[in-house]
Amino acid sequence: MSLLQFIKKLKLQEARQHMLKSNLDAVSAAVKVGYEGASQLSREYSREFD
């Protein structure tokens, strides 16, 4: 796993935790972990967790 893939996985896991535990919506979670928007998070999230 490359460093970029590792960082992406960490950001996805952190965003998921924010959505599950803090009840943040996808837009807020995406911005909080450093994504440019919810669509980017959504694409990456579905690749990782679906």
Secondary structure, 3 states (H helix, E strand, C coil): CCHHHHHHHHHHHHHHHHHHHCCCCHHHHHHHHCCCCHHHHHHHHHHHHC
